[in-house]
């Protein structure tokens, strides 16, 4: 049972959210992007799960796209970073720093995997150039790919050096 005081408080909060959103939109239309972004950020943090929060998030994404189209890459990435930090802190029980570390770890794993594939491809190309038939790739257990990739890469580099000397 909600009393008149609780209803009044809800109405005041709804009016405040609507006023904040209107103000932010006015600032965005006046090209005062920093003020608009700050107001959108406040709406997202203070009123999660509301229509105003959804609208603020969408408008922040729109501004990021605008910055990207105007070659303002730093501003675009800053908006994405702000959104990622705000939403990462509420999901999975991770702090924003932990979430970022996890994302960096994932990116590094992807980069290392790509490096490994490129080293293997380069070694195969070098073997084909030399006319050496390579055996089919052996099945590996997880974690073994780093050593073999390094070996293949060093072999390819040694072959390059040997070709230059001869």
Backbone as a ProteinNet text record, in pm:
[ID]
protein_1_A
[PRIMARY]
XXXXXXXXXXXXXXXXXXXXXXXXXXXXXXXXXXXXXXXXXXXXXXXXXXXXXXXXXXXXXXXXXXXXXXXXXXXXXXXXXXXXXXXXXXXXXXXXXXXXXXXXXXXXXXXXXXXXXXXXXXXXXXXXXXXXXXXXXXXXXXXXXXXXXXXXXXXXXXXXXXXXXX
[TERTIARY]
84.3	0	88.9	74.3	155.1	74	135.7	68.8	90.5	27.8	41.6	185.7	257.5	397.2	482.3	465.2	542.4	506.7	375.7	333.6	393.9	393.7	450.7	599.1	668.1	811.3	836.8	755.1	769.6	743.2	641.5	609.7	722.5	779.9	890	1010.2	1041.3	1154.6	1131.5	1007.5	975.7	989.7	944.2	955.7	1102.7	1181.3	1324.3	1394.6	1365.4	1425.5	1389.8	1262.7	1217.8	1285.7	1298.7	1363.7	1511.2	1577.7	1718.7	1736.5	1649	1658.6	1632.9	1530.3	1502.1	1622	1679.5	1795	1912	1937.8	2047.9	2025.6	1902.6	1870.9	1889.2	1847.6	1866.5	2015.7	2096	2240.1	2300.9	2253.8	2303.6	2268	2144.9	2103	2178.6	2221	2299.6	2448.9	2480.9	2617.7	2707.7	2648.5	2722.9	2732.8	2815.4	2819.3	2870.3	2965.9	3021.1	2913.8	2834.3	2726.9	2621.5	2586.1	2485.5	2533	2658.6	2711.7	2713.8	2750.4	2752.1	2610.8	2513.7	2375.5	2324.6	2357.2	2317.8	2380.6	2507.9	2577.3	2508.1	2470.7	2401.3	2268.1	2194.8	2067.2	2087.3	2188.1	2213.6	2252	2338.4	2384	2274.9	2197.7	2101.4	1968.3	1931.7	1797.8	1801.3	1868.7	1874.1	1735.7	1712.7	1587.6	1472.1	1496.5	1389.1	1395.2	1287.6	1286.2	1392.7	1414.3	1514	1655.2	1679.8	1809.9	1830.4	1728.6	1739.1	1761.3	1687	1701.9	1841.3	1889.6	2022.3	2129.6	2119.1	2216.5	2214.8	2096.7	2084.9	2144.4	2118.6	2172.1	2324.5	2378.2	2523.8	2584	2520.3	2568.3	2558.8	2450.5	2436.9	2549.2	2581.4	2690.4	2823.9	2845.8	2968.8	2978.3	2868.7	2867.1	2891.9	2833	2855.4	3003.4	3064.3	3206.8	3290.3	3253.5	3326.3	3314.4	3195.9	3176.6	3247.9	3275.1	3345.8	3495.9	3543.2	3685.2	3735.5	3648.8	3686.8	3697.2	3793.5	3807.6	3825.3	3902.5	3926.4	3795.3	3713.7	3585.3	3493.9	3493.8	3411	3451.5	3582.4	3630.7	3605.2	3612.3	3585.5	3440.2	3347.9	3206.6	3186.2	3244.2	3232	3293.8	3407.3	3472.9	3385.4	3324.5	3235.1	3118.8	3056.1	2943.7	2987.3	3100.7	3149.5	3176.6	3238.5	3269.5	3141.8	3044.8	2920.2	2844.1	2837.5	2760.5	2838.9	2970	3051.9	3048.3	3039.2	3042	2916	2807.5	2684.5	2665.4	2749.6	2728.7	2840	2804.7	2902.2	2973.2	2937	2999.7	3144	3188.9	3326.1	3333	3446.4	3470.2	3506.3	3496	3535.3	3679.9	3769.5	3910.2	3924	3854.2	3860.2	3802.7	3694.9	3632.3	3727.1	3796.5	3891.9	4008.2	4060.2	4171.1	4129.6	4009.8	3959.8	3950.1	3901.9	3889.4	4028	4124	4260.2	4318.6	4295.4	4344.7	4287.3	4156.8	4093.4	4153.1	4174.6	4231.6	4371.8	4452.3	4589	4589.1	4498.3	4489.6	4457.1	4365.6	4330.7	4450.9	4525.5	4643.3	4748.1	4773	4872.5	4829.8	4702.4	4652.4	4672.5	4644.8	4664.9	4813.1	4900.1	5044.9	5088.5	5035.1	5069.3	5027.8	4906.9	4859.5	4945.9	4981.7	5064.6	5203	5260.5	5392.7	5386.4	5281.3	5266.9	5248.4	5168.3	5146.8	5276.9	5353.3	5481.1	5577.9	5581.2	5669.4	5628.7	5500	5452.8	5490.9	5476	5512.6	5661.5	5742.6	5887.5	5921.2	5852.6	5877.7	5840.2	5731.3	5688.9	5790.6	5840.3	5941.8	6068	6104.4	6224.5	6198.9	6074	6040.5	6037.4	6027.1	6022.3	5876.5	5848.2	5712.3	5695.9	5595.2	5569	5468.2	5489.5	5390.6	5262.5	5152.5	5029.2	5045.4	4970.7	4982	4938	5022.5	4985.6	4878.5	4801.7	4701.9	4776.3	4733.5	4802.5	4706.6	4764.4	4687.8	4686	4584.9	4583.6	4711	4765.3	4885.6	5013	5007	5127.3	5152.3	5056.1	5070.9	5175.7	5201.4	5298.9	5439.4	5480.9	5616.4	5634.9	5540.2	5557.4	5551.6	5473.2	5467.6	5601.6	5661.5	5791.9	5897.6	5893	5989.1	5972.7	5848.6	5824.3	5870.1	5843.8	5881.8	6034.5	6103	6249.3	6306.1	6245.2	6291.4	6273.8	6159.5	6133.8	6234.2	6267.3	6364.4	6502.2	6539.2	6668	6677.3	6570.3	6570.1	6589.1	6520.9	6536.1	6680.5	6740.9	6881.4	6972.9	6945.5	7026.8	7014.7	6897.6	6876.8	6951.6	6958.9	7029.4	7179.6	7231.6	7375.8	7420.3	7340.7	7378.8	7378.6
-117.4	0	123.7	201.3	321.8	441.6	516.1	634.1	754.3	864.2	985.1	1037.5	1015.6	1062	985	853.4	770.9	806.6	828.7	866.7	1001	1092.5	1224.6	1213.1	1132.4	1113.5	1052.2	954.7	894.1	995.7	1080.1	1181.9	1284.5	1323.3	1418.9	1358.7	1232.5	1166.9	1155.6	1122.7	1112.2	1248.5	1353	1488.1	1529.1	1493.8	1526.3	1453.7	1325.9	1249.7	1311.3	1345.9	1404.2	1539.4	1619.4	1750.5	1734.3	1639.8	1615.2	1571.7	1483.8	1435.6	1549	1630.9	1745.1	1839.5	1868.2	1957.7	1899.8	1771.5	1706.6	1712.3	1688.9	1693.1	1835.1	1933.9	2073.9	2105.1	2057.5	2081.1	2010.8	1891.2	1817.7	1892.1	1940.5	2013.1	2144.1	2204.8	2328.1	2297.8	2171.6	2123.3	2145.1	2142.7	2145.2	2000.3	1925.2	1781.4	1737.8	1807.6	1767.7	1774.6	1880.9	1895.6	1787.2	1763.8	1662.2	1524.1	1491.4	1360.6	1344.2	1448.1	1440.8	1417	1484.8	1467.7	1326.8	1278.2	1141.6	1040.9	1063.2	974.1	975	1092.7	1102.2	1027.9	1040.6	969.5	818	770.6	626.4	575.1	648.9	604.1	613.7	722.5	747.4	674.8	648	592.3	469.5	362.7	242.7	179.3	124.3	54.6	145.2	273.1	365.6	396.5	454.8	495.7	602.4	689	794.5	736.1	631.5	565.1	506.1	441.4	382.8	491	600.5	710.8	773.4	791.8	849.9	760.8	630.5	536.7	543.9	545.6	553.1	682.6	790.8	920	925.5	862.4	856.6	777	667.1	588	669	746.7	831.8	935.5	993.7	1091.8	1026.3	905.2	834.4	814.9	777.5	761.8	895.3	1001.7	1135.2	1172	1148.5	1179	1096.6	972.3	887.4	938.4	981.7	1031.4	1163.7	1237.1	1364.5	1348	1225.4	1193.3	1243.3	1240	1272.7	1141.2	1062.2	926.5	923.6	1017.1	1018.3	1037.9	1130.8	1153.6	1032.4	971.5	853.2	741.3	714.6	607.7	639.7	766.5	807.6	777.6	802.9	774	623.6	546.3	400.8	350.1	405.5	366.2	398	515.3	554.4	456.5	425.9	331.8	193.8	148.3	15.2	9.4	112.8	117.2	118.6	197.1	207.1	75.3	9.7	-113.8	-234.7	-232.3	-344.1	-351.7	-237.7	-237.4	-298.9	-305.7	-363.3	-508.5	-560.3	-697.6	-789	-907.2	-1008.7	-986.7	-886.8	-862.8	-817.9	-776	-731.6	-580	-533.3	-390.2	-349.9	-221.9	-180.5	-218	-206.5	-241.8	-390.3	-475.6	-619.3	-650.7	-584.6	-606.1	-568.2	-456.1	-414.1	-511	-555.3	-651.3	-778.5	-825.5	-946.4	-923.8	-807.4	-776.7	-769.5	-707.2	-699.3	-838.3	-924.5	-1061.6	-1134	-1116.4	-1180.6	-1130.2	-1000.5	-942.9	-996.2	-1002.4	-1054	-1199.9	-1279.3	-1419.5	-1428.8	-1344.2	-1344.2	-1303.8	-1203.7	-1158.4	-1268.6	-1334.5	-1442.5	-1558.3	-1589.7	-1696.4	-1659.3	-1534.4	-1488.3	-1492.7	-1451.1	-1459	-1602.7	-1694.4	-1835.1	-1884.4	-1851.6	-1894.4	-1836.5	-1708.1	-1644.7	-1708.7	-1741.6	-1805.8	-1943.2	-2018.4	-2149.8	-2137.4	-2040	-2020.5	-1979.5	-1892.2	-1849.4	-1967.6	-2051.7	-2168.4	-2263	-2281.2	-2367.1	-2309.3	-2177.8	-2112.5	-2130.6	-2111.5	-2128.7	-2273.2	-2367.9	-2508.6	-2540	-2482.9	-2505.2	-2444	-2325.7	-2261.5	-2346	-2410.6	-2493.4	-2633.5	-2664.5	-2795.4	-2904.4	-2867.6	-2965.3	-2999.3	-3128.1	-3171.5	-3173.5	-3104.1	-3101.7	-3210.1	-3272.9	-3370.8	-3298	-3370.9	-3306	-3255	-3151.2	-3087.5	-3184.2	-3205.8	-3299.3	-3238.9	-3327.7	-3282	-3238.2	-3123.9	-3070.7	-3056.2	-3066.9	-3040.8	-2891	-2840	-2696.9	-2656.5	-2541.8	-2490.9	-2526	-2620.8	-2660.5	-2572.1	-2492.6	-2416.9	-2306.2	-2249.3	-2140.5	-2187.9	-2302.1	-2351.8	-2385.3	-2455.1	-2494.2	-2372.4	-2273.2	-2152.5	-2080.4	-2073.6	-2008.6	-2084.5	-2217.4	-2297	-2275.9	-2276.5	-2256.7	-2118.6	-2018.5	-1882.8	-1870.9	-1930.3	-1921.4	-1996.1	-2108.9	-2181.2	-2097.2	-2029.3	-1944.9	-1830.4	-1772.1	-1662.6	-1714.4	-1832.5	-1891.3	-1916.8	-1964.7	-1990.4	-1860	-1753.5	-1623.8	-1577.9	-1588.9	-1546.9	-1631.4	-1762.1	-1851.5	-1819.3	-1781.6	-1747.5	-1618.9	-1526.3	-1400.4	-1422.1	-1514.8	-1540.5	-1612.1	-1707.1	-1788.2	-1714.7
0	0	0	-104.7	-114.5	-68.3	17	69.3	-19.6	15.4	-65.7	-68.5	37.6	42.6	-58.7	-64.9	-158.8	-302.6	-329	-464.6	-504.5	-410.7	-438.2	-468.8	-392	-414.3	-552.8	-591.2	-723.9	-834	-816.5	-916.4	-928.3	-814.5	-816	-887.7	-858.3	-924.4	-1074.6	-1114.9	-1257.1	-1324.6	-1258.3	-1314.1	-1323.9	-1222.3	-1224.4	-1339	-1356.6	-1466.4	-1601.3	-1617.8	-1744.1	-1768.2	-1664.5	-1678.5	-1713.1	-1647.5	-1677	-1822.4	-1868.5	-2006.1	-2104.9	-2078.9	-2167.4	-2173.5	-2057.4	-2052.6	-2132.1	-2113.5	-2185.2	-2336	-2379.5	-2522.4	-2576	-2499.5	-2540.8	-2556.2	-2462.2	-2469.1	-2589.6	-2618	-2734.4	-2862.5	-2872.2	-2991.6	-3007.6	-2895.1	-2899	-2920.1	-2938.6	-2960	-2838.2	-2721.9	-2595.8	-2549.3	-2622.4	-2604.1	-2467.3	-2412	-2282	-2174	-2175.4	-2076.5	-2098.2	-2223.9	-2254.7	-2210.4	-2240.6	-2201.7	-2050.7	-1979.6	-1833.9	-1779.5	-1835.4	-1788.9	-1823	-1940.7	-1975.8	-1879.3	-1849.2	-1755.4	-1618.5	-1571.3	-1442.5	-1445.4	-1555.3	-1568	-1562.9	-1632.2	-1636	-1497.6	-1429.5	-1297.4	-1191.9	-1194.2	-1086.2	-1104.6	-1228.6	-1252.4	-1343.2	-1301.2	-1386.4	-1401.3	-1519.1	-1545.2	-1582.8	-1603.4	-1639.9	-1788.6	-1839.3	-1979.7	-2006	-1909.3	-1924.5	-1934	-1857.9	-1865.3	-2004	-2057.8	-2192.2	-2297.6	-2286.8	-2382.6	-2372	-2250.6	-2229.6	-2290.3	-2270.5	-2326.9	-2479.4	-2537.9	-2684.1	-2737.6	-2667.8	-2713.1	-2698.2	-2595.2	-2581.6	-2697.3	-2733.6	-2847.6	-2977.4	-2992	-3109.9	-3116.4	-3000.1	-2996.8	-3031.4	-2983.8	-3017.7	-3168.9	-3231.6	-3378	-3447	-3395.1	-3451.4	-3443.6	-3327.8	-3312.5	-3409.8	-3426.7	-3520.9	-3663	-3702	-3838.5	-3861.9	-3753.8	-3765.4	-3738.8	-3742.2	-3718.5	-3583.4	-3484.9	-3347.5	-3270.7	-3311.8	-3260.3	-3109.5	-3057.5	-2913	-2836	-2881	-2812.7	-2825.9	-2944.5	-2966.8	-2870.6	-2863.3	-2775.8	-2629.6	-2594.9	-2457.7	-2418.3	-2509	-2480.7	-2466	-2556.6	-2545.8	-2416.1	-2379.1	-2255	-2134.3	-2135	-2025.6	-2013.2	-2125.7	-2123.3	-2077.6	-2128.2	-2090.9	-1941	-1889	-1746.3	-1662.4	-1705.1	-1628.6	-1626.9	-1741.1	-1747.4	-1700.1	-1712.1	-1664.9	-1513.5	-1447	-1301.3	-1241.5	-1319.5	-1266.2	-1305.4	-1394.9	-1440.5	-1392.4	-1351.3	-1315.9	-1184.2	-1109.9	-980.8	-991.2	-1108	-1126	-1111.8	-1064.6	-1065.2	-1207.3	-1240.5	-1375.4	-1408.5	-1310.8	-1335.9	-1366.9	-1292.2	-1318.3	-1456.1	-1490.2	-1620	-1733	-1717.6	-1819.4	-1829.7	-1715.3	-1717.8	-1790.8	-1764.8	-1831.2	-1982.3	-2021.7	-2164.2	-2229.9	-2163.2	-2215.8	-2229.1	-2128.9	-2134.4	-2255.8	-2280.9	-2395.6	-2526.9	-2534.9	-2657	-2679.8	-2573.3	-2587	-2629.9	-2576.2	-2618.4	-2767.2	-2813.5	-2955.6	-3040.7	-2996.1	-3070.4	-3075.9	-2963.1	-2960.3	-3049.6	-3049.8	-3136	-3283	-3318.1	-3455.6	-3492.1	-3400.7	-3425.4	-3450.1	-3370.1	-3385.9	-3524.4	-3565.1	-3697	-3808.4	-3794.3	-3896.2	-3902.1	-3787.2	-3785	-3850.4	-3821.6	-3884.2	-4034.6	-4076.6	-4219.7	-4288	-4224.4	-4279.9	-4291.2	-4188.8	-4191.8	-4304.5	-4325.1	-4433.3	-4569.9	-4582.4	-4709.2	-4735.9	-4634.9	-4650	-4686.2	-4624.8	-4655.2	-4799.7	-4844.9	-4983.7	-5079.5	-5047.7	-5132	-5141.8	-5033.1	-5030.9	-5084.8	-5110.5	-5163.6	-5059.4	-4936.1	-4827	-4800.8	-4799.1	-4768.3	-4617.1	-4570.5	-4426.5	-4390.4	-4277.9	-4233.4	-4193	-4190.1	-4145.9	-4003.5	-3975.1	-3844.2	-3734.8	-3632.9	-3526.3	-3435.1	-3376.8	-3279.4	-3154.2	-3100.2	-2982.4	-2866.8	-2750.7	-2629.6	-2605.6	-2533.3	-2504.7	-2431.2	-2469.6	-2405.2	-2479	-2573.4	-2646.1	-2766.7	-2807	-2930.2	-2921.7	-2804	-2795.7	-2833	-2778	-2802.5	-2950.3	-3009.3	-3148.7	-3239.5	-3205.9	-3288.3	-3283.6	-3165	-3152.2	-3232	-3224.5	-3298.5	-3448.7	-3495.3	-3637.7	-3682.2	-3599.5	-3633.9	-3640.4	-3542.6	-3543.5	-3663.5	-3699.7	-3818.3	-3943.7	-3952.7	-4069.9	-4075.8	-3962.4	-3958.6	-3996.6	-3943.8	-3979.1	-4129.5	-4188.6	-4332.8	-4410.7	-4362.8	-4430.2	-4425.8	-4309.9	-4294.7	-4381.1	-4386.2	-4467.1	-4614.3	-4659	-4800	-4835.3	-4739.7	-4764.2	-4773.8	-4693.6	-4690.4	-4817.3	-4866	-4981.1	-5110.2
[MASK]
++++++++++++++++++++++++++++++++++++++++++++++++++++++++++++++++++++++++++++++++++++++++++++++++++++++++++++++++++++++++++++++++++++++++++++++++++++++++++++++++++++++

